[in-house]
Amino acid sequence: MITIEQLKHSSDLIKKTRPAYQPILDFYSQVFIAQEQSRQDIVLPPVVIDQDLLKIKQTNKMPLIDQSEFLIDSKAAGQLFDNICDLAVDFAPKLSANAKFLKKIDLAHSYHLNTLFSVILNNQSSTLHDLSRLWNIPEHELIFFGYSAIAPSIWICAEQLEAYLIDMPDPPKGYCPICGNYPDMAFLDKTGKRHLKCCFCDHEWETKRMGCAFCENNDNNMQHYFFNDQEKEYRVNLCDHCHNYIKLVDLRQMDRTFYPKLEQVTTLHLDMKARENGYTSYGVLSNDGSN
């Protein structure tokens, strides 16, 4: 678990080496700190999985739960939502006006906020579209504010559920063994083993070193990557079978504490290059447009 001071230090180091990302980090680092602080105050009952159901899931290598089954500390999420809105007003000009509007909605009609949380958990795209039209706020911004507020609760649930993975023979391939969502980042640990991180619940799991993180294709002719000599800790893996890409961080090349979310938002130039070349990524929740 990273400390607040380590998070701040990593953010400062990135700002020095990549000053172009300073405006983004001025906002996101504060959001990440607010999330970590909120995480410390959340109290949730554990998600319990029936033993017979668990055996079926283990046998069939199914994810433990659907994302709709995550529990949320509504009070903590509401407070964090307001905090993130305030941060957007102070540090993210493109989000400022909508952040002010969303905070007013929360203060006047808190049930709207719970509706937004439910929409995200249940992946209700039609209802999200309706809210977007009602409030005149882009859907990706609603996802950003809503998900960012409930994320600490989701992370805690995922940590509790990890105990059920102990007897899982092999992790499911290409998707999170806890909630079934796709990875949004890969990393090599200090021993060179590859891990994937879930885009939704933040669970990290070890996977094979070679092959596509999504479709598991191992054909060398279909697997490519690119990197920059000035950023030796990063690589982007490309798959010509499913046409997806995933960013990979090599911790053996890193001299700061690894906080995946920091690395995610300060490597947007790599996303742009991959997309310009025709690749996409399953493991993307939203693009909040704050940069």
C-alpha positions as CSV (number, residue, x, y, z in Angstrom):
1,M,0.0,0.0,0.0
2,I,1.5,3.3,-1.0
3,T,1.5,6.2,1.5
4,I,0.3,9.7,0.7
5,E,3.9,11.0,1.0
6,Q,5.1,8.4,-1.5
7,L,2.3,9.3,-3.9
8,K,3.2,13.0,-3.7
9,H,6.9,12.2,-4.1
10,S,6.3,10.1,-7.2
11,S,4.1,12.8,-8.7
12,D,6.8,15.4,-8.1
13,L,9.4,13.2,-9.8
14,I,7.2,12.8,-12.9
15,K,6.6,16.5,-13.1
16,K,10.4,17.1,-13.1
17,T,11.1,14.6,-15.9
18,R,7.9,15.4,-17.9
19,P,7.0,19.0,-17.2
20,A,4.3,18.9,-20.0
21,Y,2.2,16.8,-17.7
22,Q,2.3,19.2,-14.7
23,P,-1.2,20.6,-15.3
24,I,-2.7,17.1,-15.4
25,L,-0.7,16.0,-12.4
26,D,-1.7,19.1,-10.4
27,F,-5.3,17.8,-10.7
28,Y,-5.0,14.1,-10.7
29,S,-2.5,13.7,-7.9
30,Q,-4.9,15.6,-5.7
31,V,-7.7,13.3,-6.8
32,F,-5.6,10.2,-6.0
33,I,-4.7,11.6,-2.6
34,A,-8.3,12.3,-1.8
35,Q,-9.2,8.8,-2.9
36,E,-6.5,7.2,-0.7
37,Q,-7.6,9.4,2.3
38,S,-11.3,8.4,1.7
39,R,-10.2,4.7,1.5
40,Q,-9.0,4.9,5.1
41,D,-12.4,5.8,6.5
42,I,-14.5,3.3,4.6
43,V,-16.2,0.5,6.5
44,L,-18.0,-2.2,4.5
45,P,-19.3,-5.7,5.2
46,P,-17.5,-8.4,3.2
47,V,-19.1,-9.6,0.0
48,V,-20.0,-13.3,0.7
49,I,-20.0,-15.9,-2.0
50,D,-21.9,-19.1,-1.4
51,Q,-19.5,-22.1,-1.3
52,D,-21.4,-24.1,-4.0
53,L,-21.4,-21.1,-6.3
54,L,-17.7,-20.6,-5.6
55,K,-16.9,-24.1,-6.6
56,I,-18.8,-23.6,-9.9
57,K,-16.9,-20.4,-10.5
58,Q,-13.5,-22.0,-9.7
59,T,-14.2,-25.0,-11.9
60,N,-15.2,-22.8,-14.9
61,K,-12.7,-20.1,-14.2
62,M,-15.4,-17.5,-13.9
63,P,-14.9,-14.1,-12.2
64,L,-16.0,-14.1,-8.6
65,I,-18.7,-11.4,-8.9
66,D,-20.4,-9.1,-11.4
67,Q,-19.4,-5.5,-11.0
68,S,-22.9,-4.7,-10.0
69,E,-22.3,-6.7,-6.8
70,F,-19.7,-4.4,-5.4
71,L,-20.7,-2.6,-2.2
72,I,-20.5,1.1,-1.8
73,D,-20.1,3.3,1.3
74,S,-22.6,5.9,0.1
75,K,-21.6,8.5,2.7
76,A,-17.9,8.3,2.0
77,A,-18.5,8.3,-1.7
78,G,-20.7,11.4,-1.5
79,Q,-18.1,13.3,0.5
80,L,-15.4,12.2,-2.0
81,F,-17.6,13.3,-4.9
82,D,-17.9,16.8,-3.4
83,N,-14.1,16.9,-2.8
84,I,-13.3,15.9,-6.4
85,C,-15.8,18.5,-7.7
86,D,-13.9,21.1,-5.6
87,L,-10.6,19.9,-7.0
88,A,-11.9,20.1,-10.5
89,V,-12.9,23.7,-9.9
90,D,-9.5,24.6,-8.6
91,F,-7.2,22.5,-11.0
92,A,-9.2,21.4,-14.1
93,P,-10.6,24.4,-16.0
94,K,-12.3,22.2,-18.6
95,L,-14.2,20.4,-15.9
96,S,-14.8,23.4,-13.7
97,A,-18.3,24.5,-14.8
98,N,-19.8,21.0,-14.9
99,A,-18.2,20.2,-11.5
100,K,-19.9,23.2,-9.9
101,F,-23.2,22.1,-11.4
102,L,-22.8,18.5,-10.2
103,K,-22.0,19.7,-6.7
104,K,-25.2,21.8,-6.6
105,I,-27.2,18.8,-7.8
106,D,-25.7,16.7,-5.0
107,L,-26.4,19.3,-2.3
108,A,-30.0,19.8,-3.5
109,H,-30.9,16.3,-4.6
110,S,-28.6,13.6,-3.2
111,Y,-30.7,10.8,-4.7
112,H,-29.4,11.9,-8.1
113,L,-25.9,11.1,-7.0
114,N,-26.9,7.6,-5.8
115,T,-28.6,7.1,-9.2
116,L,-25.3,8.0,-10.9
117,F,-23.4,5.5,-8.7
118,S,-25.9,2.8,-9.5
119,V,-25.8,3.5,-13.2
120,I,-22.0,3.0,-13.2
121,L,-22.1,-0.1,-11.1
122,N,-24.8,-1.7,-13.3
123,N,-23.3,-0.4,-16.5
124,Q,-26.6,1.1,-17.6
125,S,-25.6,3.0,-20.7
126,S,-29.2,4.1,-21.6
127,T,-29.8,5.7,-18.2
128,L,-26.3,7.3,-18.3
129,H,-27.3,8.7,-21.7
130,D,-30.5,10.1,-20.2
131,L,-28.6,11.7,-17.3
132,S,-26.1,13.2,-19.7
133,R,-28.9,14.8,-21.7
134,L,-30.8,16.0,-18.6
135,W,-27.8,17.7,-17.1
136,N,-26.1,18.6,-20.4
137,I,-22.8,17.0,-19.2
138,P,-20.9,14.5,-21.4
139,E,-21.2,10.9,-20.5
140,H,-17.4,10.4,-20.0
141,E,-17.3,13.2,-17.5
142,L,-20.2,11.7,-15.5
143,I,-18.3,8.4,-15.5
144,F,-15.2,10.1,-14.3
145,F,-16.8,12.0,-11.4
146,G,-19.1,9.1,-10.4
147,Y,-16.5,6.3,-10.7
148,S,-13.8,8.3,-9.0
149,A,-16.1,8.8,-6.0
150,I,-17.0,5.1,-5.6
151,A,-13.6,3.7,-6.5
152,P,-12.2,3.4,-3.0
153,S,-15.2,1.3,-1.9
154,I,-14.7,-0.9,-5.0
155,W,-11.0,-1.3,-4.2
156,I,-11.8,-2.4,-0.6
157,C,-14.3,-5.0,-1.8
158,A,-11.8,-6.3,-4.3
159,E,-9.2,-6.7,-1.5
160,Q,-11.7,-8.6,0.6
161,L,-12.6,-10.9,-2.3
162,E,-9.0,-11.8,-3.0
163,A,-9.2,-14.5,-0.2
164,Y,-11.6,-16.4,-2.5
165,L,-8.9,-16.6,-5.2
166,I,-6.5,-18.8,-3.1
167,D,-8.0,-22.1,-4.3
168,M,-8.5,-20.8,-7.9
169,P,-6.4,-23.2,-10.1
170,D,-5.5,-20.6,-12.7
171,P,-6.6,-17.0,-13.1
172,P,-9.1,-16.4,-15.9
173,K,-7.4,-15.2,-19.1
174,G,-7.8,-11.8,-20.5
175,Y,-10.0,-10.4,-17.8
176,C,-10.0,-9.7,-14.0
177,P,-10.6,-12.9,-11.9
178,I,-12.6,-10.8,-9.4
179,C,-15.0,-8.8,-11.5
180,G,-14.5,-9.8,-15.1
181,N,-13.4,-6.4,-16.5
182,Y,-10.4,-6.0,-18.7
183,P,-7.0,-4.8,-17.6
184,D,-6.0,-1.2,-18.3
185,M,-2.3,-1.6,-17.6
186,A,0.5,-4.3,-17.4
187,F,3.7,-4.2,-15.4
188,L,6.8,-6.2,-14.9
189,D,7.7,-6.6,-11.3
190,K,11.3,-6.5,-10.0
191,T,11.8,-10.2,-10.9
192,G,10.5,-9.7,-14.5
193,K,7.1,-11.4,-14.0
194,R,4.2,-9.8,-15.8
195,H,1.1,-8.6,-14.0
196,L,-2.2,-7.1,-15.2
197,K,-4.3,-4.5,-13.4
198,C,-8.1,-4.4,-13.6
199,C,-9.6,-1.1,-15.0
200,F,-12.5,-1.3,-12.6
201,C,-11.6,-2.9,-9.3
202,D,-7.9,-2.3,-9.4
203,H,-7.1,-6.0,-8.7
204,E,-3.7,-7.1,-9.9
205,W,-2.9,-10.6,-11.1
206,E,0.1,-12.4,-12.5
207,T,-0.1,-13.6,-16.1
208,K,2.1,-15.2,-18.7
209,R,5.0,-13.0,-19.8
210,M,4.3,-13.4,-23.5
211,G,1.1,-13.1,-25.6
212,C,-1.8,-10.6,-25.8
213,A,-3.2,-9.5,-22.5
214,F,-6.7,-9.6,-24.0
215,C,-7.0,-12.4,-26.5
216,E,-4.0,-14.5,-25.5
217,N,-2.7,-14.7,-29.1
218,N,0.9,-15.9,-29.0
219,D,1.7,-15.6,-32.7
220,N,4.9,-13.6,-32.9
221,N,3.9,-12.2,-36.2
222,M,0.9,-10.6,-34.6
223,Q,2.5,-9.3,-31.5
224,H,4.4,-6.1,-31.7
225,Y,5.5,-3.3,-29.4
226,F,7.0,0.2,-29.4
227,F,8.9,2.2,-26.9
228,N,10.9,5.4,-26.5
229,D,14.6,5.3,-25.7
230,Q,14.0,8.3,-23.4
231,E,11.4,6.4,-21.4
232,K,12.9,3.0,-20.8
233,E,10.3,2.1,-18.1
234,Y,7.5,2.1,-20.7
235,R,6.5,-0.1,-23.5
236,V,3.3,-0.5,-25.5
237,N,2.3,-4.0,-26.5
238,L,0.2,-4.2,-29.7
239,C,-1.9,-7.2,-31.0
240,D,-2.8,-7.5,-34.6
241,H,-5.2,-10.3,-33.8
242,C,-7.7,-8.3,-31.7
243,H,-6.2,-4.9,-32.6
244,N,-5.9,-3.9,-28.9
245,Y,-2.9,-2.4,-27.1
246,I,-1.9,-2.2,-23.5
247,K,0.8,0.0,-21.8
248,L,3.4,-1.9,-19.8
249,V,5.6,-0.5,-17.1
250,D,8.9,-2.1,-16.3
251,L,9.5,-1.6,-12.5
252,R,13.1,-2.7,-13.0
253,Q,13.6,0.6,-14.9
254,M,11.8,2.8,-12.3
255,D,13.4,4.8,-9.6
256,R,10.2,5.9,-7.9
257,T,7.3,4.3,-6.0
258,F,4.9,2.7,-8.5
259,Y,1.4,4.0,-8.4
260,P,-0.4,2.7,-11.5
261,K,-2.9,5.6,-11.8
262,L,-0.1,8.1,-11.9
263,E,1.6,6.2,-14.7
264,Q,-1.7,5.9,-16.5
265,V,-2.4,9.6,-16.8
266,T,1.1,10.6,-17.5
267,T,1.5,8.3,-20.5
268,L,-1.3,9.7,-22.6
269,H,1.2,10.3,-25.4
270,L,1.6,6.6,-25.7
271,D,-2.2,6.1,-25.9
272,M,-2.3,8.7,-28.7
273,K,0.4,7.0,-30.7
274,A,-1.2,3.6,-30.4
275,R,-4.6,4.9,-31.5
276,E,-3.1,6.8,-34.3
277,N,-1.9,3.5,-35.6
278,G,-5.3,1.9,-35.5
279,Y,-5.3,0.1,-32.1
280,T,-7.8,0.4,-29.3
281,S,-8.0,-0.8,-25.7
282,Y,-10.7,-2.8,-24.0
283,G,-9.5,-1.7,-20.6
284,V,-10.7,1.9,-20.8
285,L,-13.5,3.2,-18.5
286,S,-13.6,6.8,-19.7
287,N,-11.7,9.7,-20.9
288,D,-12.6,12.7,-18.7
289,G,-11.2,15.3,-21.0
290,S,-9.5,17.2,-18.2
291,N,-6.3,17.6,-20.3
